[in-house]
Amino acid sequence: MGRSEREREHERERAGAGIAIRLFVGAALAAGAPVALDGPQAHYLRNVMRRTAGDRIRLFNGRDGEWTGTIESLSSGRAVVRPETMLKAQMPAPDLWLLFAPLKATPTRFLVEKATELGVGVLRPVICRRSQTRRVNAGRLRAHAIEAAEQCGRLDVPRVEPLSSLDDALAAWPPGRRLLVCDPDARQTAADVLAGGGDSPWAILIGPEGGFAPEERRRLAAHPAAVPARLGPRLLRAETAATAALVCWQALAGDWR
Amino acid sequence: MGRSEREREHERERAGAGIAIRLFVGAALAAGAPVALDGPQAHYLRNVMRRTAGDRIRLFNGRDGEWTGTIESLSSGRAVVRPETMLKAQMPAPDLWLLFAPLKATPTRFLVEKATELGVGVLRPVICRRSQTRRVNAGRLRAHAIEAAEQCGRLDVPRVEPLSSLDDALAAWPPGRRLLVCDPDARQTAADVLAGGGDSPWAILIGPEGGFAPEERRRLAAHPAAVPARLGPRLLRAETAATAALVCWQALAGDWR
């Protein structure tokens, strides 16, 4: 980055400094083009954060970068914000998928929140044979992802894919994408696998609390994309294992480098 | 590990297989020497897990390895367990400290739980100038650490140090131990720092949500042990940053290798 580009970035940072509220919207963002917020966002601004017309917030939509905006009008069910200055240009999100066996509500929330903070691109719940939890509320997963994206400064929200079985996911696996299978019995560590992972896109698979069933193990062992990897000698909860694998990927193959 | 040692390990694993309950005790563990459990543990075995005399559990105390034991007697406030077979010999815990600015109850619990699962040796709460939370309940921290250690298969419980100020911790810093300071503005990544970290012992420092105060920054910059490092381009919550730094350490310098 040249010196002038760094100066421009600092200018943008100053423009956004002190604006604590950051909202994800569906509408296009362009200077001067008013954006209508939805009812819950209007409620949040007015009743939770006690903002009024004239106050400034930050907006992003996953396509047009991050903007400052001034609240033009604010009533109980509706708010209009006018974007002013682009703070950050849109950047592509890391091309990383997380496949996970659904957990109970609290650890699922945790997993979605941490995965979003850690920059995952796609969240994909997969039912395994030993899954205790066999449903997900996709709307709730997306709401957790939006909230975490608003708070961590991401310019997009991870895509939440519909629930499928692990078998179906493996049967229709896209060519070229490697699958890191977290497995305490694997010979290689996640760091070894990812440090030598080259530039191919990756997905991470976290099985259910009870582990993979023998048939799933055989299927994974025979799958051309699957690479088993372990995450240390201690037993990690599923949501901790997901977090740990995402950190390894980001640190060794992702955008933390 | 020789083949016979691996066979013995498999034998031990079979001896412990299917014994789900794993308790941390203070008493010494030796074959045949009865161990008295405390009131809450007796309550847990009897009323929560519905165990009775004759059932088997696993025991560890941080010194004598992990043992199977049979419940000899169990009443509402008292239980006696007789250790039988050593499943795992005691191993030293990773020599890693985590210094953290105290958070609210839920994220603190999360941080202690994840740090324990990830093998931290010492948990040390430090008050920073911008800390919102200025107290910790040391008993509760230790209870969270014990519960997490029981569940993740550790052979010890991380030591919880008394609360101090960051200034005092830095003033009395032990020679030879390096301090990874998580700082979004650092030039080097945590992976770069740790991959070249050699064999010196490490501590990790996670500041408060509001970041370090200018005076703390100056002090850290001048401290011979402190090495600033960043954890990617997104804003991580304090407990996520702690988890991420611990994963980087384990994967690159700790016992995951």
Interface residues (C-beta under 8 A of the other chain):
Chain A: F110 K114 E117 L118 G119 Q151 C152 G153 R154 T189 A190 A191 R230 L231 G232 P233 R234 L235 L236 R237 T240 T243 A244 V247 C248 Q250 A251 L252 G254 D255 W256 R257
Chain B: F110 K114 E117 L118 G119 Q151 C152 G153 R154 T189 A190 A191 R230 L231 G232 P233 R234 L235 L236 R237 T240 T243 A244 V247 C248 Q250 A251 L252 G254 D255 W256 R257
